[in-house]
Amino acid sequence: MDILKLVKEQIKQISNGKELVGLNSVLTHIERAEFLLEKGIEHQDEAYFTDVIYRTNQGFEGMLKEAYVYLTGKTDTSELTPFKIEKYLTDNEIFKERVLEQFTNYRQKWRNPSTHDHKLFFSHSESFLAIISVSAFIHLLLNQIIEKLAFQAESKKLKQSNKDIKSEIKNYSKKDNLLKLSGILAKFSHDNPEIRDIRNEYELIGKIEAYIKAADSDFDIQVEPLLQAGERLKLRPDFIVKSKTDSIIIELKRTEDRRAIDSGLNQLITYLSASGITKGILFIPPKDDRHLIGLETKDIKIDNTELNIVVITPGKKNAR
């Protein structure tokens, strides 16, 4: 896997044709770190490997500054030190858990040791791992930024249109929460034909979260919440949507392949069993705006517990 290629695609998606000096500078630091690693190997000169760490540190701190701007909406960072930015982002729990794990890993193993001990030198293996660690951190953090921007864009669009989504769903008030939420997701597919062109799943997640919130304020939405299954296994469904009376898990899949849909259904059942939640939705958005939306209800019994599931898939195509 070429992580830097993924990072370049993410930055291109965020830029939307604009020149993003800050994010491009972050990318340049990591590319230079890779160059220095190769030079160290080529010349058998371990001094290059320590130089790698100073470059990855620059990328790490630059990404923190960019994250501060994108995730808080505060544009003035001129008076902020890297330490103050780190403290703000961690104290206010702005990082998602996966991002926080990578942030902590890089800071503890490479950034802090290299900053506080000028006598420290790094090996080939350590410099290689530093590039992997900081690249993973940047990649996950860019996904969080993409999700945030998509949420903001969809929220703004819906606010400007003054759209009453519930009124456009037949018999909405008479439905239970599972069918209400299913109706909202089906309407989302109908109202957003451009989703077929979305390549990054986090952009789609951001748009879906905004749409559900705009449709019905009674729903509280958790994105990628942690489910603990036993002592070691951690599970993360795409959404858990809660109301005053119940909770519903939504699992998003972006394929129309039958085997993949069956696998997604099994994954949803695993999440339901681990969480004790009995209602779930498997949502497969259409990749073609000619598709109708199909809703299939399934009642499945697992260990004497009945699970109520709705599968939302592209149905037959409209004739044109």
Secondary structure, 3 states (H helix, E strand, C coil): CCHHHHHHHHHHHHHCCCCCHHHHHHHHHHHHHHHHHHHHHHHCCCHHHHHHHHHHHHHHHHHHHHHHHHHHCCCCCCCCCHHHHHHHHHHCCCCCHHHHHHHHHHHHHHHHHHHHCCCCCCCHHHHHHHHHHHHHHHHHHHHHHHHHHHHHHHHHHHHHHCCCCHHHCCCHHHCCHHHHHHHHHHHHHHHCHHHHHCCCHHHHHHHHHHHHHHHCCCCEEEECCCEEECCCEEECCCEEEECCCCEEEEEECCCCCHHHHHHHHHHHHHHHHHHCCCEEEEECCCCCCCEEEEEEEEEEEECCEEEEEEEEEEEEECCC
